[in-house]
Structures are given as structure tokens and as C-alpha cells.
Amino acid sequence: MTPSGSNSMHEKIQSIAALKVEKYCFAIAIIAIFCFTGLSQAWGKPPVRIQLKWFHQFQFAGYYAAKEMGFYEEAGLDVELLEGGPGKRVQEILSAGNAEFGVLGSELVLHKANGMDVVVLAPIIQHSIRAVIARKDRGIATPHDLLGKQIMLNTNELPEFAAMFLNEGIQLKNLSMAIEAAKLNGLRENKIFSSLKKLKDVNGRLELIRTFSNKVKVYVDFAHTPDALEKALKSLQSYYGRDITLVFGCGGDRDFKKRPIMAKIASINCKKIYVTDDNPRNEDPKKIRDEIIKNIKFTNYFNIGNRTQAIKAAVMTAEPGEIILVAGKGHEKEQIYKNKIISISDKKVIKKLKTKIKKQSNINFTFLQNKKILESILTNTKVGNFHGLAIDSRAVNKGNIFLTLKGKNNDGIKFIPKALKRGAKYIISS
């Protein structure tokens, strides 16, 4: 909505708003309310109030320098700079119409997640990047590995930490909604965050249980509905890619229609599927598995009724770096077969699994990744390990791929003998 007589300002806002802000982490953002009602004319120029986050310090010197040197006036703007400070909430000042623009930190991500109507006009990188650190022996290498873990944070770090998760496709809606609800009930922020630190891990919800020596990671999740299964798989895919192995089954005596749906979801999102028993109850477990299997298309599957054996098979046959999701039971510790209740915990099975898996060194893992990439390009062709790629025969090292390129003066094909002599393992040539 554009107020009368403010066309020139609206054009300037539109030109700035054309910037596409793709990452919210570690940035201060300039924001504006969607509706600019209440603007009036002063000296023939539209008045513009910019609410700063803090006091007049070096961070905001540029705003004051621009005003002092007349840059705003030259652009046809009458700018008033409003200092911030403790107790001043930029988002509330904007919402109340007491400023047209504001400078807000990366906590803006949480406000937007909770439905605040703001436009992000531009990011301003202001301070050094914060780092999330973990002990090397904890098996935490990515933000996704933090799911289900307890994390200690300073109060002022939560927005940026939340922004990192949102950028990775991990939803924090419930947490951010809980924080805002607590604020509405008059709780102080330090009280809220001290309480958050006491929260226990979400047991069995996309929880990383173990990382094996060959870098195979095994997650468990309670997902036992089509929607929950798809969300769990999509969340893993968003970071690890589409090569997910799934171990799952469906319960008996209920929700018969979901079986073919879950089978199709698994087919679309997984590389391998181990169909096993969930809680068969009074149904024939083999019949349940058969109903799932007949709806699995174009994906390798294995029919292993014993849940412990299915999990073990998935781990033992996994390629280095593979991601495995064991879905359906999560935190549960029992399995129901008619009148028989079996004590079983997916988490314990994974933790206690004894394997003779060879430790995967970083260089061997790199070899494997290179091999996968090449095999995906050269369909139906098996290749061995290689290390690195060269396009100049003089730079070829042992184990390299030599890629022949045709230029104006020379054709790389002529240099294949030299590349082979220097130890090239594979030659790629058109």
C-alpha cells in the first residue's frame, strides 16, 4: 500500500527490496513494515524514521555520516534516526507505526517464523561469524548431527543459532512459538532461556544414535504415518542427499490405507529399503510386509521380519558414509505380536551392534566419493578409486583422472600417452 504523495519514496523502496536475501545467518538486516500508513509530507519530502538497534556507536556511524553529509537530502529524503538501546524492541516500534524502517539482528528470523509482516531490504554483515564447536569424539560434523542433543547457549546467541538451523531446512517453529508465548505471558528473556537449558532431548525424534567407523550414520525416528515419514526423510535428504537407506514397517490392526502410501514415499526418497515388523498385533506380520513390498517400485528392498536382524543387515551392508533411518518406533521399548510382548529398543540394538567394520580414513572416504561421482557420470560402468583430476598432462599425478580438452592450438588427446606415463588411472575423452 502506497500513501498519497510518496511515489518517489515508494520507487526507492521497491528498488532496494528487489535485493534477494538468501541467508539470514550472522547478519544485521534492514527491515520495513509492509504498510506505510501514517506518512506525511514535510518540506516537500517524505519523512523517514529509521529505528536503530543500539546507541549511536561505530556500528551505526554510517547512518549519521550520511545524514551529516546530506546524502539523504540529495536523494529527496527527510531522515530521522532513532537511537535504540535496552528496552527498545525494533519490531514492536515498527509494528506500532512509530518508525518506517528498522535495523534488526538475526533474531528477525524468529520473528518472521512467527508471522511478523516485515520485508527484508538488505543484509549488513557487521561482526565475525560465531562458531558452534563440539568434541571430535562426539561424531558431530553438521547441524543435522545436533538433532536430539542438548546444547548450551548464551542468551544472545539463540537467534543466530536458530537462523543456522532454518538455513539447513530444520524447522524450529515449535521452539520459537514457545518463546514468543512465554514473552506474551510476561516472562523475562533470561528466565525463558534458563528454562530452555533444562529441556530434555526429544527422545527418538530424528535422533542420531551412532556413527560407525566407516562414517555410516544411523538415525531413529518415531515416524509411523506417511506425513511424518516423508518429513523425516526430506530433512535427512536436505543435507545428506537422496542416498538414504530406510528400515521400517507398519503396525497391525489399524490404518491399513497408509501402508501403500508409506511404501511409495519410501520408494521415492530412498536408495534401499529394509521392510521389517513394527507392531503386527493380531495380524500376520508377513502379510503386512507383503502389502508394503508390492507398492515399492524401482528401489532395492529386503524383506526381513526380525527387526534386530533388519537393522543389523542395513548397517553391515552399508557403504561408507551411508545414512540409515530406522523409522516407526523411535523411543519405544516393546514390540507386540498378538498376546506376546517382546522387549526391543531400536536405539539399544544400534548402540550394542558389534561390527568388524574397517575404519574409513578421510582419504579413502574421498576416494569413495570421487568414485561415486564418476560412476554417476559413466552409467553402467564400475570404476576403482582415483584421487584428483588434471587437465594438463604435465600436472598429472599418480592415481589422477586425465580429462582431455580441445583448444584452439592443441587437442588433449595427443597428450594421453604422457598422462599415462605420469600415472593417470583413468582418461576421460570425447
Secondary structure, 3 states (H helix, E strand, C coil): CCCCCCHHHHHHHHHHHCCCCCCCCCCEEEEEECCCCCCCCECCECEEEEECCCCCCHHHHHHHHHHHCCHHHHCCCEEEEECCCCCCCHHHHHHCCCCCEEEECCCHHHHHHCCCCEEEEEEECCCCCCCCCCCHHHCCCCHHHHCCCCCCCCHHHHHHHHHHHHHCCCCCHHHHHHHHHHHHCCCCHHHHHHHHCCCCCCCCCCEEEEECCCCCEEEEECCCCHHHHHHHHHHHHHHHCCCEEEEECCCCCCCCCHHHHHHHHHHHHCCEEEECCCCCECCCHHHHHHHHHCCCCCCEEEECCCHHHHHHHHHHCCCCCCEEEEECCCCCCEEEECCEEEECCHHHHHHHCCCCCCCCCHHHHHHHHHHHHHHHHCCCCCCCCCCCEECCHHHCCCCCEEECCECCCCEHHHHHHHHHHCCCCEEECC
